Amino acid sequence: MSERSDLLHDTSSSGQTVVLGGGPAGPGRGDREFEVAERSQWRMARRRFFRHRLAALSLFVFILLALVAFVTPYFWKWKYNSDPSFDFSVSPSWSHPFGTDDTGNDMFAFVLRGTQQSLKIALFIALFSTGVGAVYGAVSGFYKGWTDSLLMRFADVVLTLPIYVVAAVLGANVGGGTWWLIGLIVGGLLWAYVARVVRGTVLSLREKDYVEAARALGASDWRIISRHLLPNAMGVIIVNATVLMATGILTETALSFIGFGVQPPDTSLGLLVNQGQTAVFTRPWLFWIPGIFIIVIVLTVNFIGDGLRDAFDPQQTRVRS
Amino acid sequence: MLVYTIRRLLVTIPLLIVSSFIVFVMEASTGNPLDAYVGHNPPYSAAFLHAEKIRLHLDQPMVERYVNWLIGILHGDWGPSVVDRHGVIREQLFQRLGVTVRLIFVAMVLAVVLAIIVGVISAVKQYSFLDYTFTFTGFLFLSLPVFWFAILLKEGGIWLNTNVFGQRVFDTIGEASIPPPHGFGSVLLDDFGHLVLPTIVLAMTSYAAWSRFQRGSMLEVLGSDYIRLARAKGLSRRRVMVRHALRTALIPLTTVTALDIASILGGAVITETIFQWHGMGEYLLSGIRNHDVYPVAGWLLVSAAFVILFNLLADLLYAVLDPRIRYE
């Protein structure tokens, strides 16, 4: 499916054939329908990614949003933790672009703070669970046998633990909703999914000739895992990381909405939606703006993930010449 | 296959024990349910507090409490509850399971049908305007926070009730009116009014991922050789699509939906909270909030058992539908 998408984009975007491969054109070059591209995996992936226009646009929007969320608060006069203004429940205007709530809090400052928190937590979840899950899954798949069964049964146990219980118990009692603790809790449950996927990939990779060759050359187990298996599973791992980032934002905002996540006086987009839930029609800015921020963030992350899936698809080693 | 099934079921028993032990200890070690009685005016008597302590087995060490609970379940006793003093947890759990099933059944059927239709059309008309539209809407619903969407529909329903209909058409609180209306017809209508909005929430947020999945598997099948052969033999396009392509392309979807539905049987926590349905999810949340160990542990047993059973069911179904797969 992705291969065909590649072909389509190729003809539709440029209309002319793209000659790939660095060296001088040998005799008969171009006669064949397909050329094996002489490009590094990363350069090819980057090319394919930016050909997925929606993904490229999403990356741009996402970076822009992150910049706005992390930089603007330094220049904005209202802070999420400063004293509220005396404008109660005013609709969006130049002095309060996102309006204010009934205690006079400037929603622009709050939404930016919420976006910061949600992005930080989601990134933490994605990095933590992908990192731990990838290594865990690779070790499990590499050693097979008893080690594998034992490690995977433990992952199964983790998968049965309900996130609400863990978040309520650890979050409410230990840290009271610090951002990295929420990330740690959600990531501490999600890594098991990554571990399963990576294990499956590694199980097939470990039978490849280059692993055999590396072992014949005297490479240690750890070297084979870290230098051969994990880099070759990188496509799967990166795609999973973006999916987890999207899951992470939705999970964190849902937890904060229920009351098991970020706690006031700090704020998160989920908490803001919770506080604005009775104002859907009366003071729409309180409900719609944080909601739309969540949707835009998750949507862009999902499209970036879709672009990465196209870019890293292992079936796409052939590039049309 | 029977041996395989039995082996798989045996493996799940230690899994359930370990997982419920972790949850039990976590829940029991972080909060004393009797704290709720402290500072009450007039104060509770020391005798009452002591009796509660005995009733809830708070005087026993943790491991002993857990083992006793496990043995009790074999006798049908799921332990005492802090809040629901006279209720039986076992009955509560199954009653709430019923509510959750009632909540999700129609939604899941709708979501599966929608996912198949959208996925197949997307795949057959790949890169058409229709495909792009379906893809974008799919991604949009995939990115929608359930709680936001649920509140939007709930408040929208209330707004329509007051401003357009002038009477209550959409019910936004609970699973049935209290007291229930008289007559079979009105009861049905009442159930329907309560179901509409949560069903839309659950169906629309579930179909999105499935339709993407169905599109992928349909595309894979359409690109395979036997489809080309069937067309080359002269079979009509329609016949090939329905009899050859769709049948095979549905196999992966059964697995995915089975797993997703299993996890939602543990309660559509957010939807139940917002529409105030007294289902499994709400039971879990109230258990957590009241530091009520036994309901939470009981909830875990039931929901984890469903996940494991549906997992197994999905694997077996896969073998039945796809003759290339054999379990020994």
Chai-1 contact restraints between the chains, C-beta under 6 A:
chainA,res_idxA,chainB,res_idxB,connection_type,confidence,min_distance_angstrom,max_distance_angstrom,comment,restraint_id
A,M1,B,L219,contact,1.0,0.0,6.0,A-B,restraint_1
A,L8,B,Y127,contact,1.0,0.0,6.0,A-B,restraint_2
A,D156,B,L15,contact,1.0,0.0,6.0,A-B,restraint_3
A,V157,B,V18,contact,1.0,0.0,6.0,A-B,restraint_4
A,V157,B,S19,contact,1.0,0.0,6.0,A-B,restraint_5
A,T160,B,S19,contact,1.0,0.0,6.0,A-B,restraint_6
A,T160,B,A304,contact,1.0,0.0,6.0,A-B,restraint_7
A,V165,B,V23,contact,1.0,0.0,6.0,A-B,restraint_8
A,A168,B,I288,contact,1.0,0.0,6.0,A-B,restraint_9
A,V169,B,M26,contact,1.0,0.0,6.0,A-B,restraint_10
A,V169,B,T30,contact,1.0,0.0,6.0,A-B,restraint_11
A,N173,B,T30,contact,1.0,0.0,6.0,A-B,restraint_12
A,L250,B,P145,contact,1.0,0.0,6.0,A-B,restraint_13
A,T253,B,P145,contact,1.0,0.0,6.0,A-B,restraint_14
A,A254,B,F147,contact,1.0,0.0,6.0,A-B,restraint_15
A,A254,B,I270,contact,1.0,0.0,6.0,A-B,restraint_16
A,F257,B,F147,contact,1.0,0.0,6.0,A-B,restraint_17
A,V273,B,W148,contact,1.0,0.0,6.0,A-B,restraint_18
A,Q277,B,I151,contact,1.0,0.0,6.0,A-B,restraint_19
A,V280,B,E155,contact,1.0,0.0,6.0,A-B,restraint_20
A,F281,B,W159,contact,1.0,0.0,6.0,A-B,restraint_21
A,G291,B,W148,contact,1.0,0.0,6.0,A-B,restraint_22
A,I294,B,P145,contact,1.0,0.0,6.0,A-B,restraint_23
A,I295,B,S143,contact,1.0,0.0,6.0,A-B,restraint_24
A,V298,B,S143,contact,1.0,0.0,6.0,A-B,restraint_25
A,L299,B,S143,contact,1.0,0.0,6.0,A-B,restraint_26
A,N302,B,F139,contact,1.0,0.0,6.0,A-B,restraint_27
A,N302,B,L142,contact,1.0,0.0,6.0,A-B,restraint_28
A,N302,B,S143,contact,1.0,0.0,6.0,A-B,restraint_29
